[in-house]
């Protein structure tokens, strides 16, 4: 049973956090934020303990940070590294993920730029999250009053509306959160009667509705075994529909238009390759457990060097299998090219069977990862008919900096139980999961390939 603290932790955390070492200054900025309609989490800083977010605080959710610059009351602010180290500690502890901005609420506005430059210089080395922009409010102009002045309220409002891109992203995030709320509202809206001898809605009816959604999406046995995952899957289609149906008002459209106008002919930034983008959007390199669809199993080196291994499962030796992928007209060093290939299996069981637990046997197709510098030997600009079975996917950038292209051969498919030796650590390693968008396309192409008609022809 979860304790009270764990239950509370499911509530959304404030996205605005203010940090100061002086209580009266912290209270002033918190009051000002409330007056402009922005509730914030106040954190007092002490030299002995730093900051102590409440136990219910979930790191990574903050979007706007109000930070005092001289938290340590350092007399000589020219010691940039000393001032910066305290702020680095704050940023690492709060660990905001995704876009965020910093508003320095400080009596030393001239020292902000050298401090933030120092933080940026060592950010990668020290794993310090960086804002997409920072602003400064000169504290000395406002702290002589106990209540927020109109000038302070105006300064806050003006700064927070300066970065249109940031506002657009916040607006998008807000619309997604509204879609989640609408999803729950849709379900609870089905319950009309209060519970017996009571004035509240009957929770048993709500449980029955959620249970039905779970069983419909995940099957009865799976829902009994894992109701949390089942109900998540059951609510997902409704959530996605609410997301697709987000009413796009004129202000929202104009905000995005203003924030990303111009530069439509530009491609990706030089520091982000298509492979790097693909590794985030079309595959998941971190979450690929056994009970998920679209998992890519890479054959271990010791297994694939054995001739009997290939003959047993695929009827050909390793050379014959890899030649299915290779374009022989382009090759100059066949052995070197073959040795660079990392073959494996891609799980592509039908979604219906998988979700309902009807998978005594999972369906797999043969796949291969090819280093980007060897990809020219595998891409068929003018495919032969026998190579219509080859699916050319995208390039992926792995965490070690190596880039690979993904290829799939629909000619070689196999059905295996989850406990088959091919899926054990002795033979394979799970390295990624193909996300639903790409997986759906792969399975559709696989289905098309396996159902192509044949007829007598002279």
C-alpha positions as CSV (number, residue, x, y, z in Angstrom):
1,X,0.0,0.0,0.0
2,X,1.4,3.4,-0.9
3,X,2.0,5.9,1.9
4,X,0.6,9.4,2.0
5,X,3.8,10.9,0.6
6,X,3.7,8.6,-2.4
7,X,0.1,9.4,-3.2
8,X,0.7,13.1,-3.1
9,X,3.7,12.8,-5.4
10,X,1.3,12.0,-8.3
11,X,0.0,15.6,-8.2
12,X,1.5,18.0,-10.7
13,X,4.4,20.0,-9.4
14,X,4.8,23.8,-9.9
15,X,6.5,24.7,-13.1
16,X,7.8,28.0,-11.6
17,X,10.4,27.9,-8.8
18,X,11.9,30.8,-6.9
19,X,15.2,30.5,-4.9
20,X,16.6,33.1,-2.6
21,X,18.6,33.1,0.6
22,X,16.6,36.0,2.1
23,X,13.1,35.1,3.3
24,X,11.7,38.6,2.8
25,X,13.0,38.8,-0.8
26,X,11.7,35.3,-1.6
27,X,8.2,36.2,-0.2
28,X,8.2,39.4,-2.3
29,X,8.8,37.6,-5.6
30,X,6.3,34.9,-4.7
31,X,3.6,37.4,-4.0
32,X,4.4,39.2,-7.2
33,X,4.1,36.0,-9.2
34,X,0.8,35.2,-7.6
35,X,-0.5,38.6,-8.5
36,X,0.2,38.0,-12.2
37,X,-1.5,34.6,-11.9
38,X,1.6,32.4,-11.7
39,X,1.8,30.3,-8.5
40,X,5.4,29.3,-7.7
41,X,7.3,27.0,-5.4
42,X,9.4,29.0,-3.0
43,X,12.8,27.5,-1.9
44,X,14.9,29.1,0.7
45,X,18.7,28.7,0.3
46,X,21.2,28.2,3.1
47,X,24.9,27.8,2.9
48,X,24.8,24.7,5.1
49,X,22.0,22.8,3.4
50,X,21.6,24.4,-0.1
51,X,18.0,24.0,-1.1
52,X,15.6,21.4,0.2
53,X,12.7,20.8,-2.2
54,X,9.7,19.0,-0.5
55,X,9.7,15.3,-0.8
56,X,6.7,15.5,-3.2
57,X,8.8,17.5,-5.6
58,X,9.4,15.8,-9.0
59,X,12.7,17.0,-10.6
60,X,12.6,17.9,-14.3
61,X,9.2,19.6,-14.4
62,X,10.3,23.3,-13.9
63,X,10.0,25.7,-16.8
64,X,10.8,29.0,-15.2
65,X,13.4,29.6,-12.5
66,X,13.7,32.8,-10.5
67,X,17.2,32.7,-8.9
68,X,19.0,35.1,-6.7
69,X,22.6,35.5,-8.1
70,X,24.6,35.8,-4.9
71,X,23.1,33.0,-2.8
72,X,26.2,32.5,-0.8
73,X,26.5,36.2,0.2
74,X,30.0,36.2,-1.4
75,X,31.6,39.6,-0.8
76,X,33.9,39.5,-3.9
77,X,31.5,38.8,-6.8
78,X,34.5,39.0,-9.2
79,X,35.1,35.4,-8.1
80,X,32.9,34.2,-10.9
81,X,33.6,30.5,-10.4
82,X,32.6,30.6,-6.8
83,X,29.2,32.3,-7.6
84,X,28.7,30.0,-10.5
85,X,29.3,26.8,-8.5
86,X,26.4,27.6,-6.2
87,X,24.1,28.1,-9.1
88,X,25.3,25.0,-10.8
89,X,24.4,23.1,-7.7
90,X,20.9,24.5,-7.8
91,X,20.4,23.7,-11.5
92,X,21.6,20.1,-11.1
93,X,19.4,19.5,-8.1
94,X,16.3,21.0,-9.8
95,X,17.4,19.3,-13.1
96,X,14.9,21.0,-15.4
97,X,14.5,18.9,-18.5
98,X,13.3,20.4,-21.8
99,X,13.1,24.1,-22.4
100,X,13.3,26.5,-19.4
101,X,14.3,30.1,-18.7
102,X,16.1,31.7,-15.8
103,X,15.1,35.1,-14.4
104,X,17.9,36.4,-12.2
105,X,16.3,38.3,-9.3
106,X,19.4,40.0,-8.1
107,X,21.0,43.1,-6.6
108,X,24.1,42.6,-8.9
109,X,22.8,42.7,-12.5
110,X,26.2,43.5,-14.0
111,X,27.6,40.2,-12.7
112,X,25.0,38.0,-14.3
113,X,26.6,37.7,-17.8
114,X,30.1,36.5,-16.6
115,X,28.5,34.0,-14.2
116,X,26.1,32.5,-16.8
117,X,29.0,32.4,-19.3
118,X,31.1,30.4,-16.8
119,X,28.3,28.0,-16.2
120,X,27.8,27.5,-20.0
121,X,31.6,26.9,-20.5
122,X,31.6,23.9,-18.2
123,X,28.0,22.7,-18.7
124,X,28.7,19.6,-20.7
125,X,31.6,18.5,-18.4
126,X,29.5,19.1,-15.2
127,X,26.2,18.0,-16.7
128,X,24.6,21.3,-15.9
129,X,21.3,22.0,-17.7
130,X,21.2,25.3,-19.6
131,X,18.3,27.6,-20.2
132,X,17.2,28.7,-23.7
133,X,17.3,32.3,-22.4
134,X,17.9,34.2,-19.3
135,X,16.6,37.6,-18.1
136,X,17.5,40.0,-15.2
137,X,15.3,41.8,-12.8
138,X,17.2,44.3,-10.6
139,X,16.1,43.5,-7.1
140,X,17.3,46.8,-5.6
141,X,14.5,48.7,-7.5
142,X,11.7,46.8,-5.7
143,X,12.8,45.3,-2.3
144,X,12.2,48.5,-0.3
145,X,8.5,47.7,-0.4
146,X,6.7,44.9,1.4
147,X,4.1,44.4,-1.3
148,X,4.8,44.0,-5.0
149,X,4.7,47.3,-6.9
150,X,3.0,47.8,-10.2
151,X,6.4,48.2,-11.7
152,X,7.6,44.8,-10.5
153,X,4.4,43.1,-11.8
154,X,4.9,44.8,-15.2
155,X,8.6,43.8,-15.3
156,X,7.8,40.1,-14.6
157,X,4.9,40.0,-17.2
158,X,7.1,41.8,-19.8
159,X,10.0,39.4,-19.4
160,X,7.9,36.2,-19.5
161,X,6.4,37.3,-22.8
162,X,9.6,38.1,-24.6
163,X,10.6,34.7,-25.9
164,X,7.9,33.7,-28.3
165,X,9.3,30.3,-29.0
166,X,9.3,29.5,-25.3
167,X,5.7,30.7,-25.0
168,X,4.7,28.5,-27.9
169,X,6.2,25.4,-26.4
170,X,4.5,26.2,-23.0
171,X,1.2,26.7,-24.9
172,X,1.6,23.3,-26.6
173,X,2.4,21.6,-23.3
174,X,-0.7,23.2,-21.8
175,X,-2.9,21.9,-24.6
176,X,-1.6,18.4,-24.0
177,X,-2.3,18.6,-20.3
178,X,-5.9,19.8,-21.2
179,X,-6.3,16.8,-23.4
180,X,-5.3,14.5,-20.5
181,X,-7.9,16.3,-18.3
182,X,-10.6,15.9,-21.0
183,X,-9.8,12.2,-21.2
184,X,-10.6,11.7,-17.5
185,X,-13.6,14.0,-17.8
186,X,-15.0,11.9,-20.7
187,X,-14.8,8.7,-18.6
188,X,-16.1,10.1,-15.3
189,X,-18.9,11.9,-17.3
190,X,-20.5,8.4,-17.9
191,X,-21.2,8.1,-14.2
192,X,-24.5,9.8,-13.5
193,X,-25.8,8.4,-10.2
194,X,-24.3,8.9,-6.7
195,X,-23.3,6.0,-4.6
196,X,-25.9,4.4,-2.4
197,X,-26.8,6.5,0.6
198,X,-24.2,9.1,-0.5
199,X,-23.7,12.3,-2.4
200,X,-20.5,11.4,-4.4
201,X,-20.2,9.5,-7.7
202,X,-20.0,5.8,-7.3
203,X,-16.4,4.8,-7.5
204,X,-17.4,1.2,-8.3
205,X,-18.9,2.3,-11.6
206,X,-15.7,4.2,-12.4
207,X,-13.6,1.1,-11.6
208,X,-15.9,-1.1,-13.8
209,X,-15.5,1.4,-16.8
210,X,-11.7,1.5,-16.4
211,X,-11.6,-2.3,-16.1
212,X,-13.6,-2.7,-19.3
213,X,-11.2,-0.3,-21.1
214,X,-8.2,-2.3,-19.9
215,X,-9.7,-5.6,-20.9
216,X,-10.6,-4.3,-24.3
217,X,-7.1,-3.0,-24.9
218,X,-5.0,-5.6,-23.2
219,X,-7.1,-8.7,-22.7
220,X,-8.7,-10.0,-19.4
221,X,-5.7,-12.0,-18.2
222,X,-3.2,-9.3,-18.9
223,X,-5.4,-6.7,-17.2
224,X,-5.7,-8.9,-14.1
225,X,-1.9,-9.3,-14.1
226,X,-1.0,-5.7,-14.8
227,X,-4.0,-3.4,-14.5
228,X,-1.9,-0.2,-14.5
229,X,-0.5,-0.9,-17.9
230,X,-3.8,-2.2,-19.2
231,X,-5.7,0.9,-18.2
232,X,-3.0,3.1,-19.6
233,X,-3.4,1.4,-23.0
234,X,-7.2,1.6,-22.7
235,X,-7.1,5.3,-22.1
236,X,-4.5,6.0,-24.8
237,X,-6.7,6.0,-27.9
238,X,-9.1,8.5,-26.2
239,X,-6.2,10.7,-25.2
240,X,-4.7,10.7,-28.7
241,X,-8.1,11.6,-30.1
242,X,-8.4,14.5,-27.7
243,X,-4.9,15.6,-28.7
244,X,-5.8,15.5,-32.4
245,X,-9.0,17.4,-31.6
246,X,-7.3,20.3,-29.8
247,X,-9.1,23.4,-31.0
248,X,-6.5,25.6,-32.6
249,X,-7.5,29.2,-31.9
250,X,-6.1,32.2,-33.7
251,X,-3.9,33.4,-30.8
252,X,-2.2,29.9,-30.7
253,X,-1.6,29.9,-34.4
254,X,-0.3,33.5,-34.4
255,X,2.1,32.7,-31.5
256,X,3.6,29.8,-33.4
257,X,3.8,31.8,-36.6
258,X,5.7,34.5,-34.9
259,X,8.0,32.2,-33.0
260,X,9.3,30.2,-36.0
261,X,8.8,32.5,-38.9
262,X,11.4,32.5,-41.7
263,X,14.1,30.1,-42.5
264,X,11.9,27.4,-43.9
265,X,14.5,26.3,-46.4
266,X,17.1,25.6,-43.7
267,X,17.7,22.0,-42.7
268,X,18.7,20.7,-39.3
269,X,21.4,22.6,-37.3
270,X,25.0,21.4,-38.0
271,X,25.2,19.9,-34.5
272,X,22.1,17.7,-35.1
273,X,22.3,15.0,-37.8
274,X,19.2,13.2,-39.3
275,X,20.5,10.1,-37.5
276,X,20.5,11.9,-34.2
277,X,16.9,13.0,-34.7
278,X,15.9,9.6,-35.8
279,X,17.4,8.0,-32.7
280,X,14.9,10.1,-30.6
281,X,11.8,10.0,-32.8
282,X,11.6,6.7,-34.6
283,X,13.4,4.3,-32.1
284,X,13.9,4.1,-28.4
285,X,17.4,3.3,-27.4
286,X,16.6,3.0,-23.6
287,X,13.3,1.4,-23.2
288,X,13.1,-2.0,-24.9
289,X,12.0,-4.7,-22.4
290,X,10.9,-8.2,-23.3
291,X,7.1,-7.4,-23.0
292,X,7.2,-4.6,-25.6
293,X,6.5,-4.7,-29.3
294,X,9.1,-3.7,-31.9
295,X,12.2,-4.8,-30.0
296,X,15.4,-5.2,-32.1
297,X,17.5,-8.2,-31.0
298,X,21.1,-8.1,-32.2
299,X,22.9,-11.4,-32.6
300,X,26.0,-11.8,-30.4
301,X,29.3,-12.1,-32.2
302,X,30.1,-15.6,-30.9
303,X,26.8,-17.0,-32.1
304,X,26.8,-15.6,-35.6
305,X,30.3,-16.9,-36.3
306,X,29.0,-20.5,-36.0
307,X,28.0,-21.9,-39.4
308,X,25.5,-24.3,-37.7
309,X,23.7,-21.4,-36.2
310,X,22.6,-19.9,-39.5
311,X,21.9,-23.3,-41.1
312,X,19.7,-24.3,-38.2
313,X,17.5,-21.2,-38.2
314,X,17.6,-19.8,-41.7
315,X,18.7,-22.6,-44.0
316,X,21.7,-20.6,-45.4
317,X,25.2,-19.9,-44.1
318,X,26.1,-16.4,-42.8
319,X,27.6,-15.4,-46.2
320,X,24.4,-16.3,-48.0
321,X,22.2,-14.5,-45.5
322,X,24.2,-11.3,-45.7
323,X,24.3,-11.3,-49.4
324,X,20.6,-10.9,-49.3
325,X,21.2,-7.4,-48.1
326,X,24.3,-6.5,-50.1
327,X,24.3,-4.9,-53.5
328,X,27.0,-6.8,-55.3
329,X,27.4,-4.4,-58.2
330,X,28.7,-1.7,-55.8
331,X,31.0,-3.8,-53.6
332,X,34.8,-3.7,-53.7
333,X,35.8,-5.6,-50.5
334,X,33.1,-8.2,-49.9
335,X,34.6,-9.7,-46.7
336,X,35.2,-6.3,-45.0
337,X,31.6,-5.2,-45.8
338,X,30.1,-8.5,-44.6
339,X,32.1,-8.3,-41.3
340,X,30.8,-4.8,-40.6
341,X,27.1,-5.9,-40.7
342,X,25.3,-6.5,-37.3
343,X,22.4,-8.9,-38.1
344,X,19.6,-9.6,-35.7
345,X,15.8,-10.1,-35.4
346,X,13.0,-7.5,-35.2
347,X,9.9,-8.5,-33.3
348,X,6.8,-7.5,-35.3
349,X,3.9,-9.5,-33.8
350,X,0.4,-8.2,-34.7
351,X,-0.8,-5.5,-32.3
352,X,-4.1,-7.2,-31.6
353,X,-2.4,-10.5,-30.6
354,X,0.2,-8.8,-28.6
355,X,-2.1,-6.6,-26.7
356,X,-4.5,-9.4,-25.8
357,X,-1.7,-11.7,-24.7
358,X,-2.3,-14.2,-27.5
359,X,1.3,-14.6,-28.2
360,X,2.5,-18.1,-27.4
361,X,4.7,-17.5,-30.5
362,X,6.0,-14.0,-31.4
363,X,6.7,-13.1,-35.0
364,X,10.2,-12.0,-36.0
365,X,11.9,-10.9,-39.3
366,X,15.6,-10.9,-40.1
367,X,17.2,-7.4,-39.8
368,X,20.7,-5.9,-40.1
369,X,22.5,-2.8,-38.9
370,X,25.0,-1.4,-41.3
371,X,27.6,1.3,-40.5
372,X,26.9,4.5,-42.3
373,X,30.2,4.4,-44.2
374,X,29.2,1.0,-45.7
375,X,25.6,1.9,-46.4
376,X,26.3,2.5,-50.1
377,X,26.8,-1.3,-50.5
378,X,23.3,-2.0,-49.2
379,X,21.1,0.6,-50.8
380,X,19.5,-0.6,-54.0
381,X,18.7,2.4,-56.2
382,X,17.4,0.1,-59.0
383,X,16.1,-2.9,-57.1
384,X,15.9,-6.4,-58.5
385,X,12.6,-8.1,-58.1
386,X,14.1,-10.5,-55.6
387,X,15.0,-7.6,-53.4
388,X,11.6,-6.2,-53.0
389,X,11.7,-7.9,-49.7
390,X,14.3,-5.5,-48.4
391,X,13.0,-2.7,-46.3
392,X,15.4,0.3,-46.1
393,X,14.8,2.1,-42.8
394,X,16.6,5.2,-41.5
395,X,20.0,5.9,-40.0
396,X,20.3,5.9,-36.2
397,X,22.9,7.5,-34.0
398,X,23.9,5.4,-31.0
399,X,25.2,6.7,-27.7
400,X,28.7,5.7,-28.6
401,X,28.6,8.2,-31.5
402,X,28.4,5.4,-34.2
403,X,25.8,5.8,-36.9
404,X,24.0,2.8,-38.5
405,X,21.4,2.2,-41.1
406,X,18.6,-0.2,-40.4
407,X,17.6,-2.8,-43.0
408,X,15.0,-5.6,-42.8
409,X,14.5,-8.6,-45.0
410,X,10.9,-9.9,-45.2
411,X,12.0,-13.1,-46.9
412,X,13.3,-14.5,-43.6
413,X,10.7,-14.6,-40.8
414,X,10.4,-16.9,-37.9
415,X,7.9,-17.5,-35.0
416,X,9.5,-18.0,-31.6
417,X,8.3,-18.3,-28.0
418,X,9.7,-15.8,-25.5
419,X,11.8,-18.4,-23.9
420,X,13.5,-19.5,-27.1
421,X,17.3,-19.7,-27.0
422,X,17.6,-17.2,-29.8
423,X,16.2,-14.6,-27.5
424,X,18.4,-15.5,-24.6
425,X,21.5,-13.4,-23.6
426,X,23.7,-16.2,-25.0
427,X,22.5,-15.5,-28.5
428,X,21.1,-12.0,-28.7
429,X,21.1,-8.6,-27.0
430,X,18.2,-6.1,-27.0
431,X,19.5,-2.8,-28.3
432,X,16.5,-0.7,-29.3
433,X,12.8,-0.6,-29.8
434,X,11.2,0.6,-33.0
435,X,8.5,3.2,-32.1
436,X,4.9,2.7,-33.2
437,X,5.0,5.0,-36.3
438,X,7.9,3.2,-38.0
439,X,6.8,-0.2,-36.7
440,X,3.3,0.2,-38.2
441,X,4.8,0.9,-41.6
442,X,7.2,-2.0,-41.4
443,X,4.4,-4.4,-40.5
444,X,2.2,-3.1,-43.3
445,X,5.0,-3.6,-45.8
446,X,5.7,-7.1,-44.4
447,X,2.0,-8.0,-44.7
448,X,2.0,-6.7,-48.3
449,X,5.1,-8.8,-49.1
450,X,3.7,-12.0,-47.7
451,X,0.4,-11.7,-49.5
452,X,1.6,-10.8,-53.0
453,X,-0.2,-12.9,-55.6
454,X,1.4,-15.4,-58.0
455,X,0.1,-16.7,-61.3
456,X,1.2,-18.8,-64.3
457,X,2.9,-16.6,-66.9
458,X,4.9,-17.4,-70.1
